[in-house]
Amino acid sequence: MSVEMNQNQSTTTGADAIDVAIAQGIDFDGTPIPTEKLDLYHKVMLLEAQRQRSGVSNTMRSRIVRIGAKHIPQEELNQMLANAGFAPLKEKEIAFYYTK
């Protein structure tokens, strides 16, 4: 099976697209990312890199909820979490991600 993508789509999709753009210092539209924004981003990411982690499963669940809520309806995501053995959505997650 062959998947064809235009040049712009291949550089703006996927989990690593943002990291690649940041490393290049170039936004998806081709404009340079201002130095002040890059500096602040790198400062905060350095702090995050030094933070002690509590567990892989907790981080996996957090990522699933944060990203899944953008693509998956609440009840479906909640069921998927339960099926995988994760805790269901918390009220504060529902309020943050699903309440408009």
N, C-alpha and C positions, 0 to 999 in steps of 0.2 A: 504494500500500500504506500502510495506516495502522497505526501502532504506538501502542497505548495503554498508559500506565504510571500507577500510582498516584502520588500526590504524594511519598511517602517514597522510592519506587524512583527517581524522576526526580532526586532530590537526593542519592542515595547510590550512583549508578552512574556509570561513565564516568571517563575519565582526570583530569578536572578536579574531581571531587566533593570530594576531600580538600582541594585548594587553596581551593575556595570556602568550605568549612566553616572552615578555618583563618582565612581572611580575615574571616569573620563572627565568629569566636571562639565558635562554637556547634557542639557535637558532633552527630552524626546523631540522637541520642535527644532533642535539644533542650536539653541541659544546657550551661551555659557551660564552655568549656575553661579550666582554671585559668591565671591569669596567669603563674605560674612555668613552666608547660609551654610556653606561647606564647613567652615571653621566650627560653627555651633554644632552642626550635625556630628562632626568627628569628636568634639569634646564630650557630647552626651553619649556617643557610642563607646568611647573609651571608659566612661564611668560604668556603663552597662556591662562591658567586657570584664570589669573587675568585680562585679557583684557575685556573691556566693549563690550558687543554685541550690534549690531544694529538692528537685527530682525531675526526671525526664517525663514521667507520666503527667505531672501537673502542667509542665510547659507544653506538652503535646495537646492536652485538653484546651489550654488557653488559646493556642494557635488555631485549633479546630473551631472553637467558638468564635474567635475574632474574625477569622476569614470565612468560615462557613456561614455566619450570619449574613454576609453580603450576598450569598448565592442560594441559600437553602431556607425555605420557610421554617418558622419557629417549631412547629410540631414535628416536622420531619427531622430537623436537626436534633431535637430532643430525643426522638426515637432512635436515631442513629447513635447518639452518645450512649444511650442505655444499652443498645445492642452490642456495642463495643466494650461495655463494662466501665464506662466513665460515669461520673456523677451527672445528673440531669442539669439543665440550665437553671441557674440561680435567679431569683427575682431581680437582683440588680443587673444581671446580664440581659434578661428579657427587657427590662426598662431601658437599658442603654442601647441595645442593638435593635430592638423590635418596636419600641414605642416611638411614634412620630409626633 
